[in-house]
Amino acid sequence: MGTYLITGATGGIGTAVAELLRERGHDLVLAGRSPDRLGELAGRLRTGAAHAATQSIAIAPGAPPVAASGASITTVPLDLTEPRRIEAVLAGAELPARLDGVVHAAGVVHLSPVAELEADEWMDHLSVNLVSAAEVTRLLLPALRAAGGHVVFVNSTAGLRANAEWSAYAASKFGLRALADSLRAEEPSLRVTTVYPGRTATEMQRRVRAQEGHPYAEDDFAAPGTVARVLVAALETPRDAVVSDVTVRPN
């Protein structure tokens, strides 16, 4: 079994990924902004309560979930709005010397036309969605190299095409795509995957719909567990190949 660090672990996609990896018996390092929410998630994962929504998913045909009773779960409160502080936080977290994977699932979004976006809003998007992902990756490269690990960036279809009022978010996601492509070229011993989810039934999507002035209906969007299934399948791809980019859109 491996060890995986997940940022944005308490968000919709991050939690769904943690559930699937936990089912398979992997050790987890859960990073997120709220210590209380991290503690609640870790407690649910330890008791097996958190994965009720995803427990029927098998990544490989006929492959049952693995008992996770011996797997460890560590939490790291991490504020990605302040990238300069990440190094000190991770240095004090006593992280493992080997990491089989890092999943960047954290993100923020606030819709606004360019004419109304102030510098602080640009900085918030870029700090959380791009700069912190680069900094976490840089700091964890020794552990990833030691394991020949895998880095997964949860991007967005906004990282492929920018629409009106999505400029700051899309710019951060276009940058995240460039980060992934450069990392893949620079680190041949690692595998690097970018996942581009379309609209997904998460609390972030609920806030986006409110900003757009539209009602939120969960059934209109892809489930976080579905995106997580695709992501974990990329992690479990045999070593002779890598899923470099994959788009997951609601049907």
C-alpha positions as a Markdown table, in Angstrom:
| # | Residue | x | y | z |
|---|---|---|---|---|
| 1 | Met | 0.0 | 0.0 | 0.0 |
| 2 | Gly | 1.1 | 3.6 | -0.6 |
| 3 | Thr | 1.0 | 7.0 | 1.1 |
| 4 | Tyr | -0.9 | 9.9 | -0.4 |
| 5 | Leu | -1.1 | 13.5 | 0.5 |
| 6 | Ile | -4.3 | 15.3 | -0.5 |
| 7 | Thr | -4.8 | 19.1 | -0.3 |
| 8 | Gly | -8.3 | 20.4 | -0.1 |
| 9 | Ala | -9.1 | 17.1 | 1.6 |
| 10 | Thr | -12.3 | 18.4 | 3.2 |
| 11 | Gly | -13.8 | 19.6 | -0.1 |
| 12 | Gly | -16.1 | 17.5 | -2.3 |
| 13 | Ile | -13.6 | 16.0 | -4.7 |
| 14 | Gly | -10.8 | 15.8 | -2.1 |
| 15 | Thr | -13.0 | 13.9 | 0.4 |
| 16 | Ala | -14.2 | 11.5 | -2.3 |
| 17 | Val | -10.6 | 10.8 | -3.3 |
| 18 | Ala | -9.6 | 10.2 | 0.4 |
| 19 | Glu | -12.5 | 7.8 | 0.7 |
| 20 | Leu | -11.5 | 5.7 | -2.3 |
| 21 | Leu | -7.8 | 5.6 | -1.3 |
| 22 | Arg | -8.8 | 4.7 | 2.3 |
| 23 | Glu | -10.9 | 1.8 | 1.0 |
| 24 | Arg | -7.9 | 0.5 | -0.7 |
| 25 | Gly | -5.8 | 0.5 | 2.4 |
| 26 | His | -3.5 | 3.4 | 1.7 |
| 27 | Asp | -2.0 | 5.7 | 4.3 |
| 28 | Leu | -3.3 | 9.3 | 4.0 |
| 29 | Val | -2.0 | 12.7 | 4.8 |
| 30 | Leu | -5.0 | 15.1 | 4.8 |
| 31 | Ala | -4.3 | 18.8 | 4.3 |
| 32 | Gly | -6.9 | 21.5 | 4.6 |
| 33 | Arg | -7.6 | 24.9 | 6.1 |
| 34 | Ser | -9.9 | 23.9 | 9.0 |
| 35 | Pro | -8.4 | 21.7 | 11.8 |
| 36 | Asp | -11.9 | 20.9 | 13.0 |
| 37 | Arg | -13.1 | 19.7 | 9.6 |
| 38 | Leu | -9.9 | 17.7 | 9.1 |
| 39 | Gly | -10.4 | 16.0 | 12.4 |
| 40 | Glu | -14.0 | 15.2 | 11.6 |
| 41 | Leu | -13.0 | 13.7 | 8.2 |
| 42 | Ala | -10.2 | 11.7 | 9.7 |
| 43 | Gly | -12.5 | 10.3 | 12.3 |
| 44 | Arg | -15.1 | 9.3 | 9.7 |
| 45 | Leu | -12.5 | 7.6 | 7.6 |
| 46 | Arg | -11.1 | 5.7 | 10.5 |
| 47 | Thr | -14.5 | 4.3 | 11.4 |
| 48 | Gly | -15.4 | 3.7 | 7.8 |
| 49 | Ala | -18.4 | 6.0 | 7.9 |
| 50 | Ala | -17.2 | 8.5 | 5.3 |
| 51 | His | -17.1 | 6.3 | 2.3 |
| 52 | Ala | -20.7 | 5.2 | 2.2 |
| 53 | Ala | -21.2 | 7.2 | -1.1 |
| 54 | Thr | -18.3 | 5.6 | -2.8 |
| 55 | Gln | -18.0 | 2.1 | -1.3 |
| 56 | Ser | -19.6 | 0.4 | -4.3 |
| 57 | Ile | -17.1 | 1.8 | -6.8 |
| 58 | Ala | -14.4 | -0.7 | -8.0 |
| 59 | Ile | -11.7 | 1.0 | -10.0 |
| 60 | Ala | -10.6 | -2.2 | -11.8 |
| 61 | Pro | -13.4 | -4.6 | -12.9 |
| 62 | Gly | -13.9 | -7.2 | -10.2 |
| 63 | Ala | -11.5 | -5.6 | -7.8 |
| 64 | Pro | -13.1 | -5.3 | -4.3 |
| 65 | Pro | -12.1 | -2.5 | -1.9 |
| 66 | Val | -9.2 | -3.4 | 0.4 |
| 67 | Ala | -9.7 | -3.5 | 4.2 |
| 68 | Ala | -8.1 | -0.3 | 5.6 |
| 69 | Ser | -7.9 | -1.2 | 9.3 |
| 70 | Gly | -4.1 | -0.9 | 9.4 |
| 71 | Ala | -3.8 | 2.3 | 7.4 |
| 72 | Ser | -2.7 | 5.5 | 9.1 |
| 73 | Ile | -4.4 | 8.9 | 8.7 |
| 74 | Thr | -2.5 | 12.1 | 9.5 |
| 75 | Thr | -4.0 | 15.6 | 9.3 |
| 76 | Val | -2.1 | 18.8 | 8.4 |
| 77 | Pro | -3.9 | 22.2 | 8.8 |
| 78 | Leu | -2.6 | 24.2 | 5.9 |
| 79 | Asp | -3.7 | 27.7 | 4.8 |
| 80 | Leu | -3.0 | 27.9 | 1.1 |
| 81 | Thr | -3.9 | 31.6 | 1.0 |
| 82 | Glu | -0.4 | 32.2 | 2.4 |
| 83 | Pro | 2.1 | 30.3 | 0.3 |
| 84 | Arg | 5.2 | 31.7 | 2.0 |
| 85 | Arg | 4.2 | 30.0 | 5.2 |
| 86 | Ile | 3.7 | 26.5 | 3.7 |
| 87 | Glu | 7.4 | 25.5 | 4.1 |
| 88 | Ala | 7.4 | 26.1 | 7.8 |
| 89 | Val | 4.1 | 24.2 | 8.3 |
| 90 | Leu | 5.2 | 21.2 | 6.3 |
| 91 | Ala | 8.6 | 21.1 | 8.1 |
| 92 | Gly | 6.8 | 20.8 | 11.4 |
| 93 | Ala | 4.4 | 18.2 | 10.2 |
| 94 | Glu | 6.8 | 15.2 | 10.3 |
| 95 | Leu | 5.7 | 13.9 | 6.9 |
| 96 | Pro | 6.9 | 10.5 | 5.6 |
| 97 | Ala | 10.2 | 10.3 | 3.7 |
| 98 | Arg | 8.4 | 8.7 | 0.8 |
| 99 | Leu | 5.1 | 9.7 | -0.9 |
| 100 | Asp | 3.5 | 7.7 | -3.6 |
| 101 | Gly | 1.3 | 10.5 | -4.6 |
| 102 | Val | 0.2 | 14.1 | -4.0 |
| 103 | Val | -3.3 | 15.1 | -5.1 |
| 104 | His | -3.9 | 18.9 | -5.4 |
| 105 | Ala | -7.7 | 19.2 | -4.8 |
| 106 | Ala | -7.9 | 22.6 | -3.2 |
| 107 | Gly | -9.3 | 25.6 | -5.0 |
| 108 | Val | -11.3 | 28.9 | -4.7 |
| 109 | Val | -13.5 | 30.7 | -7.1 |
| 110 | His | -15.2 | 34.1 | -7.2 |
| 111 | Leu | -16.9 | 35.2 | -10.4 |
| 112 | Ser | -16.6 | 38.8 | -11.5 |
| 113 | Pro | -16.0 | 40.8 | -14.7 |
| 114 | Val | -12.4 | 42.1 | -15.2 |
| 115 | Ala | -13.6 | 45.6 | -14.7 |
| 116 | Glu | -14.6 | 44.9 | -11.2 |
| 117 | Leu | -11.8 | 42.4 | -10.1 |
| 118 | Glu | -9.5 | 44.1 | -7.7 |
| 119 | Ala | -5.9 | 43.0 | -7.0 |
| 120 | Asp | -6.7 | 41.2 | -3.8 |
| 121 | Glu | -9.1 | 38.9 | -5.6 |
| 122 | Trp | -6.6 | 38.1 | -8.3 |
| 123 | Met | -4.0 | 37.4 | -5.6 |
| 124 | Asp | -6.4 | 35.1 | -3.7 |
| 125 | His | -7.1 | 33.0 | -6.8 |
| 126 | Leu | -3.5 | 32.8 | -7.8 |
| 127 | Ser | -2.2 | 32.1 | -4.3 |
| 128 | Val | -4.6 | 29.2 | -3.6 |
| 129 | Asn | -5.1 | 27.7 | -7.0 |
| 130 | Leu | -1.5 | 28.0 | -8.4 |
| 131 | Val | 1.3 | 29.3 | -6.2 |
| 132 | Ser | 0.5 | 27.1 | -3.3 |
| 133 | Ala | 0.2 | 24.0 | -5.5 |
| 134 | Ala | 3.7 | 24.9 | -6.9 |
| 135 | Glu | 5.1 | 25.4 | -3.5 |
| 136 | Val | 3.7 | 22.2 | -2.0 |
| 137 | Thr | 4.9 | 20.3 | -5.0 |
| 138 | Arg | 8.4 | 21.8 | -4.7 |
| 139 | Leu | 8.7 | 21.0 | -1.0 |
| 140 | Leu | 7.5 | 17.4 | -1.5 |
| 141 | Leu | 9.6 | 16.5 | -4.5 |
| 142 | Pro | 12.3 | 14.7 | -2.5 |
| 143 | Ala | 9.6 | 12.3 | -1.0 |
| 144 | Leu | 8.0 | 11.9 | -4.4 |
| 145 | Arg | 11.3 | 11.1 | -6.1 |
| 146 | Ala | 12.1 | 8.6 | -3.4 |
| 147 | Ala | 8.9 | 6.6 | -4.2 |
| 148 | Gly | 8.8 | 7.3 | -8.0 |
| 149 | Gly | 5.5 | 9.0 | -7.1 |
| 150 | His | 2.5 | 10.5 | -8.9 |
| 151 | Val | 1.3 | 14.2 | -8.8 |
| 152 | Val | -2.3 | 14.9 | -9.7 |
| 153 | Phe | -3.6 | 18.4 | -10.3 |
| 154 | Val | -7.3 | 18.8 | -10.0 |
| 155 | Asn | -7.8 | 21.5 | -12.6 |
| 156 | Ser | -11.1 | 22.5 | -14.2 |
| 157 | Thr | -12.6 | 22.8 | -17.7 |
| 158 | Ala | -12.0 | 26.5 | -17.0 |
| 159 | Gly | -8.4 | 25.7 | -17.4 |
| 160 | Leu | -9.1 | 24.8 | -21.0 |
| 161 | Arg | -11.4 | 27.7 | -21.9 |
| 162 | Ala | -12.1 | 31.0 | -20.2 |
| 163 | Asn | -15.6 | 32.5 | -20.2 |
| 164 | Ala | -17.0 | 35.8 | -19.2 |
| 165 | Glu | -16.6 | 36.6 | -15.4 |
| 166 | Trp | -14.2 | 33.6 | -14.9 |
| 167 | Ser | -11.0 | 35.5 | -15.7 |
| 168 | Ala | -9.2 | 35.2 | -12.4 |
| 169 | Tyr | -10.2 | 31.6 | -11.8 |
| 170 | Ala | -9.4 | 30.5 | -15.4 |
| 171 | Ala | -6.1 | 32.3 | -15.3 |
| 172 | Ser | -5.1 | 30.4 | -12.2 |
| 173 | Lys | -6.2 | 27.1 | -13.8 |
| 174 | Phe | -4.4 | 27.9 | -17.1 |
| 175 | Gly | -1.3 | 28.4 | -14.9 |
| 176 | Leu | -1.9 | 25.2 | -13.1 |
| 177 | Arg | -1.9 | 23.4 | -16.4 |
| 178 | Ala | 1.4 | 24.9 | -17.3 |
| 179 | Leu | 2.8 | 23.9 | -13.9 |
| 180 | Ala | 1.8 | 20.3 | -14.6 |
| 181 | Asp | 3.2 | 20.2 | -18.1 |
| 182 | Ser | 6.6 | 21.7 | -16.9 |
| 183 | Leu | 6.8 | 19.3 | -14.0 |
| 184 | Arg | 6.2 | 16.4 | -16.3 |
| 185 | Ala | 9.0 | 17.5 | -18.5 |
| 186 | Glu | 11.4 | 18.2 | -15.7 |
| 187 | Glu | 10.8 | 15.1 | -13.5 |
| 188 | Pro | 10.9 | 12.0 | -15.7 |
| 189 | Ser | 10.9 | 9.6 | -12.6 |
| 190 | Leu | 7.4 | 11.0 | -11.6 |
| 191 | Arg | 4.0 | 10.6 | -13.2 |
| 192 | Val | 2.0 | 13.8 | -13.6 |
| 193 | Thr | -1.7 | 13.9 | -14.3 |
| 194 | Thr | -4.1 | 16.8 | -14.8 |
| 195 | Val | -7.8 | 16.1 | -14.2 |
| 196 | Tyr | -10.2 | 18.7 | -15.7 |
| 197 | Pro | -13.6 | 18.3 | -14.0 |
| 198 | Gly | -16.6 | 20.0 | -15.5 |
| 199 | Arg | -19.3 | 21.2 | -13.1 |
| 200 | Thr | -19.4 | 19.0 | -10.1 |
| 201 | Ala | -21.9 | 18.7 | -7.3 |
| 202 | Thr | -19.9 | 20.3 | -4.5 |
| 203 | Glu | -20.3 | 23.2 | -2.1 |
| 204 | Met | -18.1 | 25.3 | -4.4 |
| 205 | Gln | -20.5 | 24.7 | -7.2 |
| 206 | Arg | -23.4 | 25.7 | -5.0 |
| 207 | Arg | -21.6 | 29.0 | -4.4 |
| 208 | Val | -20.9 | 29.4 | -8.1 |
| 209 | Arg | -24.6 | 28.9 | -9.0 |
| 210 | Ala | -25.5 | 31.6 | -6.4 |
| 211 | Gln | -23.0 | 34.0 | -7.9 |
| 212 | Glu | -24.5 | 33.3 | -11.3 |
| 213 | Gly | -28.0 | 33.9 | -10.0 |
| 214 | His | -29.2 | 30.3 | -10.7 |
| 215 | Pro | -30.6 | 27.6 | -8.5 |
| 216 | Tyr | -28.4 | 24.7 | -7.5 |
| 217 | Ala | -29.6 | 21.2 | -8.3 |
| 218 | Glu | -27.2 | 18.4 | -7.4 |
| 219 | Asp | -28.5 | 16.1 | -10.1 |
| 220 | Asp | -27.5 | 18.5 | -12.8 |
| 221 | Phe | -23.8 | 17.9 | -12.1 |
| 222 | Ala | -21.3 | 15.1 | -11.9 |
| 223 | Ala | -20.9 | 13.6 | -8.5 |
| 224 | Pro | -17.6 | 14.1 | -6.7 |
| 225 | Gly | -17.3 | 10.4 | -6.3 |
| 226 | Thr | -17.3 | 10.0 | -10.1 |
| 227 | Val | -14.5 | 12.5 | -10.6 |
| 228 | Ala | -12.6 | 10.7 | -7.8 |
| 229 | Arg | -13.1 | 7.4 | -9.5 |
| 230 | Val | -11.4 | 8.7 | -12.7 |
| 231 | Leu | -8.6 | 10.3 | -10.6 |
| 232 | Val | -7.9 | 7.2 | -8.6 |
| 233 | Ala | -8.0 | 5.1 | -11.8 |
| 234 | Ala | -5.2 | 7.3 | -13.1 |
| 235 | Leu | -3.2 | 6.7 | -9.9 |
| 236 | Glu | -3.7 | 2.9 | -10.4 |
| 237 | Thr | -2.7 | 2.9 | -14.0 |
| 238 | Pro | 0.2 | 0.4 | -14.5 |
| 239 | Arg | 3.7 | 1.9 | -14.4 |
| 240 | Asp | 4.2 | 1.4 | -18.1 |
| 241 | Ala | 1.9 | 4.3 | -18.9 |
| 242 | Val | 0.6 | 7.6 | -17.5 |
| 243 | Val | -2.8 | 9.3 | -17.9 |
| 244 | Ser | -1.4 | 12.8 | -18.5 |
| 245 | Asp | -4.7 | 14.6 | -19.0 |
| 246 | Val | -8.3 | 13.6 | -18.6 |
| 247 | Thr | -11.5 | 15.6 | -18.8 |
| 248 | Val | -14.6 | 14.6 | -16.8 |
| 249 | Arg | -17.8 | 16.4 | -17.8 |
| 250 | Pro | -21.4 | 15.9 | -16.4 |
| 251 | Asn | -23.5 | 13.8 | -18.7 |
